[in-house]
Each structure stands twice: as C-alpha cells, then as structure tokens.
Amino acid sequence: MKNRILLENYFLPGDLERQISAFVDHYNNHRYHESLSNLTPADVYHGRGARILKAREEIKTQTIRKRRLQHQAAAA
C-alpha cells in the first residue's frame, strides 16, 4: 500500500482517504489470499469459505471426469 500511495500525488486529504478506502476494499473483498486457501478475507469472515471450497472441488471433479471422457473418446 505504501508503494501505491507514493506513486501518486494527492492534493486533498479526501483524495488520499478515498484511495486508502478503495485499497482496503480490494484487499478484503476481491483479492484472493493464498494463506486463506485462495479465498478473500471477507469470505472467511462471513463463513462462506467452506461452501466456496466445496463448490470448487465439485467443479474440479467434474472437469477431470469430462477430460477423461474426452481423452478416452480421442484414443478410441
């Protein structure tokens, strides 16, 4: 965050406050954290983490199954 703030000039205190607020929003709600199993902090905080990880696992299983079928069809 420090590097991002130093890159731009802020002429009014409100400009800096808006940029900090935007950064915090992005960091907490949009940026996936590897240490949180590639979830956002908001997902973990609001208890959505297990549901999201389960959905990802189901998608992964379906994708692998589909690829196996495609490979078998191509090999036949």
N, C-alpha and C positions, 0 to 999 in steps of 0.2 A: 504494500500500500504506500509505503514511504516513497518508493521509486516512482510510482504513478503520480503522486502529488507533486514531486519535484520536477516532473517533466512539463507541467503546465503552469501558467501564471494565473492566479486568482486575484481579481481586483476587488472583489467584495466578499465579506465573510460568508454571505449566503451562498455564493458560488462554491466555496470550499465545503461548506456543510452539505450541500446537495451532492457533490461528488463523493464525499465520505459516506453519505447515506446510500447512494447508488452502489458503491463498492460493498458495503455491508450486506445489502440486499442480494447482490450477485453471489457473494461468498456463502451466505447462509441458505439461499433458496435455489440457486441454479448450478453452482459449481459442485461437481462430484468429488468426494474425498476418498482417496484410496484407503486410508486408515479406517473409514466407516463402511467398508465393503462396497465402495463406489456408490454411496448414497449421499444425499445432501444432508447437512445438519438438521434442516427443518424436517425432513422425512424421519430421521431417527428421533428427534424430539417429539414429534406428533404421533409416534408409534406406527408409522406406515412402513418401516424398514422390512419387517418380516414378510409382509404381503408383497412388497415390490420384489424382494429376493426370490420368493416362491414363484411369482409370475415370470421372472427372468429364467428361472430353472426350467419351467414348463416350456417356454419358448425355445430354450436351448435343446431340450429333449425332442421337441417336435422337429426342429431344424435338422438335428442329427439323423432322426428317423427318415425324414424326407431325402436327405443327401444319400443315405444308404440305399434307399429305393431307386434313386436316380442312377447311382453307381451300378447297382445290380442290373438295371434295365440297359444301361450302356454296355455292360460286359456281356450280356446275353446275345 
